[in-house]
């Protein structure tokens, strides 16, 4: 029996990925690293430290130092916040409020599981989705050591919710997030809100792939009784 839905944040609740793409590409360049927008989407779900270390290993042949991680992530956050200051806040993904309301109506818990440490978004959760999320039922970059694609964040979420893997459903949008949830043994729904092909989500282990949130809401009953 399903007791909870676990929601990723970027690309699931907020249409924030375009800002992340611009921010990573610009910020890492200042430090002599190089990343394309496509690579940002491919590595979505990792923590900031995970993304920076993957780049450092590829380009410098070593892990980044603590200080480098701090500096580069600060630069990235600055560009990210600037991006949305200029355009208004990161928009909410169309239809996701209906998903949350339907999940609440069915009496199920709502848990956030994100690799993000982006305080500007985390602080905005209550404003945009009032009454849906509580700090106790949230796993963020501050809770994990490995992060997605490792199953760790989803295993911590199961612990926090006090439920077993077969009592949860994950909603993800990115291949590495799907991989993490699948590795934690949880039924994983992918909503493809970005530019990558659906096949990447299937390959990562998605149990269902939907084109948008409306398709997910329409299928909610079948998910609960899967
Ligand atoms: Mg995401």
Boltz pocket constraint, residues with backbone or C-beta under 6 A from the ligand:
constraints:
  - pocket:
      binder: B
      contacts: [[A, 8], [A, 9], [A, 10], [A, 11], [A, 12], [A, 44], [A, 45], [A, 172], [A, 173], [A, 174], [A, 177]]
      max_distance: 6.0
